[in-house]
Amino acid sequence: MRNIILASKSPRRIELLRKIGLKFKVEASRYSEKLNPKLKPRALARILSAGKAKSAAARHKNAIIIAADTVVVLGKKVFGQPRSKTEAKKMLKMLSGRSHKVITGFIVMDTASGRKISGEEETKVFFRKLSGEEIKSYVNSGEPAGKAGAYAVQGLGSLLVKRIEGDYFNIVGLPLCSLTEALKKIGVSVL
């Protein structure tokens, strides 16, 4: 069996793939992500995931590459990862008491044949109303760092979320059902 490469060092993506029993190697993406405000969020997530996959594919001529990118969308505003505590606080204040979308673009690429299966998943998340003190305390926990939208639904951030509509794992960082269907089309069965 050929190597499967996850083009991400995201602990959440690594954990999700391990939980479903997939055997893979981890390689940090060398792709420089840029949030292009001219792109629609779904297209942006797909393009960012494809960039990560292409970067990894250049180093692996006979492998299966998995790459993904997650963005948080509130109205027309797209949130990536906060660059500072101040930016994390602003994001959380904007999300407080409102619903937003989490969109993960993903791609599975067979580098030997050049075949690619890509897609995106969208989940709606409803935040409860957060106090300024709660936002400050959550940001000071350190959890928002490196998380699209400045929260982690699988951690302390679960206390911010009132409910969701859609794929929970998509919010964590990988829509497992859609991803395993794409893997199957490439010839990798998980079940």
QUILIN-V14230 format. One line per field, one symbol per residue. ss: DSSP state (h for helix, s for strand, l for the rest). phi: phi as a letter, one per 40 degrees, with the letter a starting at -180 (. if undefined). Layout:
ss->???
phi->???
//
This chain:
ss->llssssllllhhhhhhhhhlllllssllllllllllllllhhhhhhhhhhhhhhhhhlllllssssssssssssllssslslllhhhhhhhhhhhlllsssssssssssslllllssssssssssssllllhhhhhhhhhlllllllslllllllhhhhhsssssllhhhhhlllhhhhhhhhhhhlllll
phi->.ccbbccabcdccdccccccgccabbbccbcccbccccccdcccccccccccccccccbbcaabbbbaabbbbbgbcbbccccacccccccccccdgbbabbbbcaabbccccgcbbbaabbbcbbcccbcdcccccccccgcccgbdggabccbdccccccabbhcdcccciacdcccccccccchbccc
//
